[in-house]
Amino acid sequence: MRANTRVSARGSVRISAMTKPDHAACSGCSLCLLVCPVWQRSRDLAMTPHGRAKALQNGAAASDMLDSIDSCTLCGACRPVCPEEIDPVDMVIALRRYSPPPAAQVFRAALPALQPVSARVLLAGAELSTRLLARIMAQPGADLQVAADDGADIALALEAGVLLPQQRLEEFLASLRRTKELIVTEGLLFDYLKRWLPKTRIISLGQALSSQAGVRKQLRATDLYVIEPRAYHADYQRLVKYYDRLRQECGCDLNLDLQRIAIPATARSLPQRLDGIAPNDAAQIGWLLQGRKMSRIVVENFEDYVALAQASHCEVVYLADLAEGTQHAQG
């Protein structure tokens, strides 16, 4: 059960009973530091889940640690490693609601609601062509529809801590309630859609594409396959087994550490996402690639693909393009 995290008037976190443990359960074991990209870059304990939990235990309010709250990338790597089963991502999002940016920075005009006629719907990010995805995802006998509303503004509002207008959220969900399977490109939405649509099967775009036999045949033992971390960590217990099978079948390396936590290729703080502050992708990518030998990098997430294509010295392939090539070959 996910934590129902709330922020008090002072900006401290409160979690109701019968949910996951909150910051008070933090023992200070520091396992979250081993996987935190912000710690890797800053070596500042205050900027980590450990630091935020300990600050809250000692009476700190959201206003006392705004830099720490904004620095979190919400990659979710801290979720599966916490022995106390605290959800640090929910904690950060709740704290951001205490001092959110203006809603005008986040929300665009709502797109027309789509009433799908298919059992399978794809929430395609802006970087993906509707026509391309309809072609590469369609399977014989399957019915796939690409949603006109991908919920990008909702995902950004969640990340920024902006209160979601109920009408906007209902418009978005109304078109999806009859969907049996929902394929999601935005990892942060993945986790929330599991809560909002409990009867719908939610899968990531990376899983949907890499499940295709034609795509798996193109993966090489000398590839580094880069998993999108947010969806992976939000469904860790299931997906860690899925990607273990992928590695066994294809022989490729994955962006997993020794604890099988996905190392992010990019790590965007909230100011970087909202205010256009340039990220330091080179440092994050250096951490990801350190000690690895590969002839090609295959990437699930488009943002990671762009960053790796600029920083890496070997071939970088976007997984959706790999799937498109499969369709052309079959044709």
N, C-alpha and C positions, 0 to 999 in steps of 0.2 A: 504494500500500500504506500502510495506517495504521501509525502508530508504536506499538510495543509498549512503552509507557512504564512504568518501574518506579521505585520510591522506595527508596533505600538506608536503612540503619539510622539514618543521621543525617537523613534526610529530603531528601537531594539526589536529583535525577532521573537515572536511567540508562536509555538506550534501546539495545536490542540491535542488532547489525549487521543489514544488509539491511532496514532499516525507514526511515521518514522521518528527516531530520536532527533532532537535539535542540537544546537551548539553546546548546550549544557552537558551533553554526553561525550564531548571531545576529551580524550585522555592525553592529548599532546604527543601521540606516537610519531607524528611527522611523516607517515607513509605518503600522505598527499604531496609532500614536497618532492618526492622522487619522480613524480609524473607531471608536476605543474610547470607549464611553459613560462609562466611569469616568474616563478622562483628561479628557473634555469637562466633567465635573462637578468634578473635584478639581484638575486641573492638577498632579498629583503623579506624577512619573515612576516612583516606586517602586510605584505602584498599577497599572502597565501591563504588558503582555506584554514590552515592551522592558526595563522595570525588573527584572522577575523573571528574565529570561534573563541579564542582565548580573550580577545578584546571584549566580545559580548559577555563572556563569563564574568568579566571584571567591570561590567556596567557601562561599557561604551555604547554610544548611539550611532546611527548611520552617519550623522553629520560629523562625527569624530574620525571617520575613516573613508571619506569620499574617494580619495585617490585609490585606495585599495579596492573599493567596490567597483570603480570604473575600470580598473586594470584587468579584471577577470575576463578571460576570453570565452568562458562558458563552454570550453571544449569537453567538459564532463569527465576527464580522466580521473579526477579525484573520487568520483562516485563509486566505482567498483572496488577501489582499494581501501576504502574506509572500513575498519573492523567494527565500528560502532553503527554502521549503516546510516550515518548522517547523509543528507542530500545537500552538499555545498552549493550546487547550482540553484536549487530552489531558494536557498538562503540568500544568495546574492541577488536574485531577481526580486525577492521580497524587500531587501534593503534598498534596492534601486527605486522602488515605488515610493520611498520616503522623500526622495529628492529627484524626481524624474526630469528629463529635458522637456521643453515645450512640445505638446502633442503635434504642433504644426511641423516640427522637424521630422516626424515619423510617419504620419498618415497621409496617404494619397487619396484621391477620390475613389470611392468604392466602385469596383467593376460590376457589371451586371451579373446577377446570380445565375448560375447554370443549373438547369435541372437535368442531370445525366440520365441517359436511357440505358447505360451499360452497367455491368456489375463491377468492372474494373475502371478506375479513374487514375490518371496521372497528374500530380501537381508539379508542373514543369517550371523550373526557375527561368528567369528572364534570359539567361544565357543560352537556353536550349530552344531549338526550333521546333515548333509544334508539329510541322510536317515531318521533320526528321524523326522525332520521338514516336509519332504515330506509326512510322514505318519500321523503326528498329525494335519497338516493343511488341508489335502485333504478332501473335502466334496463331498458327492454324486453329480455327475453331474458337478463338478467344475474341472477346469484345472489349476493346480498350478505348476510352475517351479521354482526351486531354482537357483538363478543366480550364475554363476561361479565366477564372480567378485563382491565382496560385497562393494567395494569402501572404505575400511577401511583406506587406505592411504590418500584418498581425505578428509575424515572426520578429520583425524589428521592434515593434511596440513591446513585445514580451521581453526582448533582450534589454531594452532601454528602461523597463520598469514603468512604462506609460500605461495607465488604466485603460483597458480595452472597452470601447463603447459597446454595450450589449447588442445594439442593433447591428453594428458592423460584424460582430462575431456571429450572430444568428444568421445574417445573410450568407456568410461564408460557409457555415456548417449546414445550412438548409439544403444546399446543393449536393451534400456528400452523405446525408444520413442513410440513403438507400444503397450506398456503395458497399459491396462485399469486400473488395480489396482496393487499397489506396496506396499508390506508389509515390513516395515523397522525396524531393530533392533537398529540402532544407532540414538539416538535422535537428535544429531546435524545435521546429514544428512537429517532428516525429514523436517526441515525447509527449507533447500536449495533445496531439490528435489521439494518442492511445487512451488518454483520460476522457476526452470529449466524445469519442466515438468507440466505446468499449466493444461493440458488436462487429466492428469493421477490422479486417486484417490490415495492419499497417506495415509496410516494408519499405526499406530505403531503395533509392534508385540504384545504388551500388549493388545491393543484393539482387534486385530484379534483373539487372544486366548481366552480372557475373554468373547468374544461374543458367544462362543460356549455354547450351552445349557448344555452339559455334564460337562464342566468346572464349570459353575455357580452352578450346583447342588452340586458340591464338596466344594464350599465355605461355611464357617460356620459363624454364628453370633459372635463367639469368635475369629475369625481371624483378624489379621491386614494385610491388603492388601497394598503393597508398590508399588506405581505408579512410573514408570520411569519419572523423572521430565523434561528432555529436550524436548521430543516430546509433553508432556502434556502442558507445558507453551508455546510452539510454536503454539499450536492450542487450546488455553485455552478456548475461548468462546464456542467452540463445545464440547470439551472433558470434561469440568466441568459438563455439562449436562449429558454426557454419564456416567461418574462415579457416579453422583448422582443417576441415575437410577440403576446402579450396586449395590450401597449401599442399596437402598430401597428394591431391590429384594432379596439380599443375607443377609442383616443385618450386614455385616462385617464393621469394622472400616477401614478408609483409612489414609494414611500419609499426611493428609491435616490439615492446621491450620485453625483458625477461618475465615480467608479470602478465604479459599479453595485454598490456594497455597500449592503445593506439597513440603514437607520438604525432601531434599535429604538424602539418607542413607549414601552416600559417597560424598566427596567433594574434587576432585583432582585439584590441581593447575597445571599450565603448566609445571613447573620443575618436579613435581611428575610424570607427564605422560611421559615426554621425557627423564629424567635423572635418573629415578629409585629411587627418594627420597621417603622414606617410608611415607605414609599418616598417619594421626592420626584419624583412623576410629572410635576408641572408643569414642572420644569426640563428633563426629558428630552423631553417633548412639545413644549416651546418650541423646542428644537433641531430636532426633526423638522419642525415646521410653519413655521419661519422662512423667509420669502420666498415661500411657496407661496400660490397662490390657488385655491380650490376651493369648490364649493357643497355637497359631500357627501364624507364619508370612509367608505370600505368596508374592513372589517377582517377578516382571516383568523382571528386569534387572539382568544379570548374575554377573556383578561386585558387585552389591548390595547384591546379594545372597551370594557370597563368604564372604563378609565382615560381614554380619549379622549372617551367620552360625558360624563364629568364635567368635563373640562378644555376641550373644544373649544366654539366658538361656532357651529358649523354642524351639520347633521344627520350622525349617525354610524349606520352600518348594519353589522350583523354578517353576514358572508357566508353563513352557514348560514340566516339568516332570509331573505336575498335568494333563496336556492335554494328555500326553502319556498314563497315567494311565486310562484316559477315553476311549482311543482307545482300550486298552487291555480289559477293562471291556465290551465294546460293542462287541468285537470279541468273 
